[in-house]
Amino acid sequence: MELNGLKQFLVVARLEHLSRAAEELRVAQPSLSRTIARLESELGAPLFDRSGRLRLNDAGKLFRDHVERSLGELEAGRRAVDAATSGELGTVRLASATFLTLTGPLAAFKRAHPAVEIELHWSPADDMTTRLRARDVDLCVTSQPINADGVESTQLFEEAVGVCVPIDHLLAGRATVSTAELADEPFITAREGHWLRRMLERLFAARDLTPKIVCEVDEHSAIAALIVAGLGIGLVPAFARRGTSQAPLTWVDVDDPDCHRRVTLHWGADSHLSPAARLMRTTLTGWDWNAEESHEPHWWPAPRG
């Protein structure tokens, strides 16, 4: 089995779509199809169900887990040799769906360890287990839980999530609001898979409701700017409330015990973290997340006028 073929298999297994996998890998789809067919021939079993949409079958899932661990060990070995021969702390690779919350500790880490190279990888929570197992990244920070074998974690902080409305909105004078009262409100939120979007859908689904989503965006600042423009309302984390004092927005508590997020740090349970990764883990777990400077101050748009 060729190493490159195994890496290509993992991409197809993750996307369960040949054309998208070929596009991500920048290879021709017929070539990728032949690679998967050769793997299945060598193993003597199909790895995907092909009736309708391409789906990883049970044999494929079993093989995927072994490939992830094997490639992860190879990458760990390469990095260990590099660290031993160079005598340097090396590189730390950190994945997250958003880095706004992490700017404080990242800046402090860089000041304390200027020789360490930091690689930041955007990644949805759904991909993080695979990336940790494959040693593609050292650490992951999520705003939603990862429940998977072979992954260790520690909670960094927990905070409430509220709803943000323009200052002239009917809810602007309220201290709290229920999910039912938000049923007919237009929502501006993140794309599917993002923790804000999942929280919104989960809160509404618990009451057999569907949120009225009028806009999907990729950036937190865009959500805030569109709320200021009066196009809708949106869920926002408590740390963003620090920036609302001068913005034409109001933050209202949602009267629901599930309307909060737990920001968690994850790493591979059986991985041998590099010195740089261990230093980053210590920085993140020891950070004072309640301090004013812990969070990115520019979540909100600048006030107009």
N, C-alpha and C positions, 0 to 999 in steps of 0.2 A: 504494500500500500504506500502510495506516495504522500509525503507530508502536505503538499499543496492540495492534493485531492481531498484530504481529510479536512483541511481548512475550508475548502469550498463546500463540502458536505455540511459543515456547521452553519454556514450562511443559509443554505437551502433549508436546513432543518429549522432555523430561526424564523425565516420569512414564509416558509411553506408556499413558495411561489417561484417558479423557475425564472421567469423573465425579470422579476424584480431582483432576484439573487444575481442573475447574470449582469444586470445593470450595475449593482453595487460592486461586484467583483471586476467589472470591466472586461468581461469575456463574452464570447459568442454563446448564445443559448444552446445551439446544437452541441458545442464542445462541452458545456456544463452538463448537459443531459448524458453525454457519453461517459463523463467522469462518474456520475452517480450510478449509471448502469454497470460500470466496471466494479465499483465498490460492492454493489449488490451481487454481482457474479462471484466475486472473491469470497464474500460472506455466505453465499448460497441461500440468501433469503432477501425478499424485498424489504426496503426500509421505509417506503411510503405507500400509502393507499392512493390509488389514482382514479378511483371512481368519483367523478365530479372534481371538486377542488382537491389539489394536492395536500395530503395530510401525512404527517409523520406517524407511523404505526408503532405498536409496542416494541417491536424489534429495533426500529429506528430510534426510539427514545432510549432504549437500553444502550445501543451503540453510541448515541450522542453523548450520554453521560461519561462513558469510558473515554471517548475521544477528547472531551473537554478536559478531563483529569490528565490524560496523557500529554496533550499539548501544553497544559499548564505546567506540568513537571519539566518539560523540555525548556519552556521559557524561564522557569525558576532556576534551572541549572545554568542557563546562559547568563542570567543576571548575577548569579552567585559567583561564577567564574570572573565576570567583569568586575564585580566589587572586590574580589580577592586579589586580582592582578593590578587593579588601578589604585587600590588603597583609599578610594574616595567613598563618600556616603552614597553617591549615585543619584538616582531619580526616583521620585514618588509619583504614582499615577492615581489620580483621584477622579472618580466619576460621580456625577450628580445630575438631576434634572434641572436644577437651578443653582447658580453660584452667588446669587444676591445675598443670601443669608451668611455666606462663608467668607465674605471679603475681609472682615476683621481678623479672624484667626489666620487666614492665608497671608495677609500683609505682615502680621506679627511673626509668622513662621519664616517668611522670606527675609525679614530683618535679622532674625536670630541665626538663620542658616543660609547665608547668601550663596554658598557653593552648591547647594542642593537644587537640582532642576525639578520644577513642578510641571507635570503634564495634567491638564484639566480636560476631561472627556465628558461631553454632554451625553447622557444616556437615560432613556425611560426606565422606570423601575422594573418593567417586565424583562429587560435585557440584562439586568445587573447580576443575577445569579449565574448566568452563562459566562459573563465577562470575568467574574471572580473565579469560577471554576477553571476557566481557561488561562488564568493569570494574565489576562489582557489588561486588567487594572489591579491595583493593590487594595484600594479602599473605595467604598461607595457610601454616599450620604443620600438618604431617602426621606420623603415626607409621608410615606405610606409603608406599612410593614412588608418585609420579605420573609416569607415562611418557606424555607427550603433546607434540606439536609446539606451539611457541609458548609454552612454559613454561620459565623458568630456575629454578635451585634451588641451594641450598648446604646442606650438612649442618650442623646445629647441634651435635648430640652423638649418640653411640651408647651403648647400655647393655644389659646383660643383662636377661632376663626370667626370673623363677623361678616356683616354685609355692609358694603360701602355704597352710599347714595349721594346724589348732588344736594347741596345745601337747601335748595328750594323744593326738594322732594317731600311728599306727604309723610314719609317715615323719618324724616330728618330730625324731628323733635322727640322721637321715641328712644327709650333706654334699651328696650328689648323688642324683638319681633319673633313670631313663631314661623315655622316653615310653611304652614298652611296659609298664612297671610301673604307669603311671597309667591303663591301659586300662579298668579296672573301677571307677575312682574317680568319685564324683559331682562334677560341676563347676558352680560358680557363675561366670557370665561375663557379658559385655556382649551387647547385642542384635546381630543380624546387621548386617554392614557395619562395625562397630567394629573397630579394629585388634587388640584383645585377642581378640575372637571369631575373626577371620580367622587369627590366629596359631595359636590352639588347633586350629582345623579343619585348617590346613595341616600342623602337626606330626603330627597323627593320620593324615591322608590319605597322607602320605609313607610310612606303615607299614601302609597298607590297614586302618586302624582308624577308628572313629567315636567321638568323645568322648561320654560320658554326661552330657548337660547337664540339670541338674535345676532350674535357675533362670536367667532372663535379667533383667538389671537395667540401668538407665540411669546410675547413679551409682557411682563408685569406692568411696565410703564405704559404700554398701549392700553391695557385694561383700565388703568386709572385715568388716562387721558380721555378715553371714550365715555367713561362715567361722568367726568367733568363736562363733556360736551352734551350731556343729557340723553345719550343714546340707550342707557340702561343702567342696571345696578350690577354688583358683582361681589362674590365672596373674596375676602382678603385676610391674610394672617395678621395676628396682633402686632408683630414687629413693624408692619407697615403703618400702624396707627401713629408711630412716632413722628411721621412726616405729614400728618393731616392738619396740624395746627395752622399752617399758612396756606393750605390748599382749600379750594372751594368744595370740600367734601365732608361728609359726616359718616362716622363709623358706628354701627348699631350692633349690639350683641344679639346673637341668634339663640333663642331659648330652646336649646337642644343639647343634651349631654354629649352627643356624638360630633358636635361641631367644633372639633379641635384637631390639631395635628401633632404627631410625635416625630420629631426629627431624629433619625437614628443613623449611627455609623455601623457599617458592615465590613467584614473581611473574611477570607477563606479560613475555615476552621483548621484545615490541615496545611495551610500555606506557611512558608517560612518568610516572614516579612523582611524586606531589606532594612538596613539601618535608617535610611531616609523615610521609609514607610512607617517604621516604628516611631520615629520622631514626630511625624505628622499625626499619627494616632494619639500620641501623648498630648500634642498641642490642642487637638480638637476636643478630646475628652476632658482636658483641664481648663478649657476656656470658660470665662465668666459670661454666659449667654444672656444674663440679665443686664449687663453693662450697656450703657447708651451707645458706645462705639462698636458693639458687637455686630450690628446689622448695617446693611447698605442704606445710606441716607437718601438715596435718590429713587426710591420706588415710585414716588408720586411726582407728577409734573409740577413744574414751577408755577406759582400763582400768577394769574393774569393781571394786567393792569399796570 
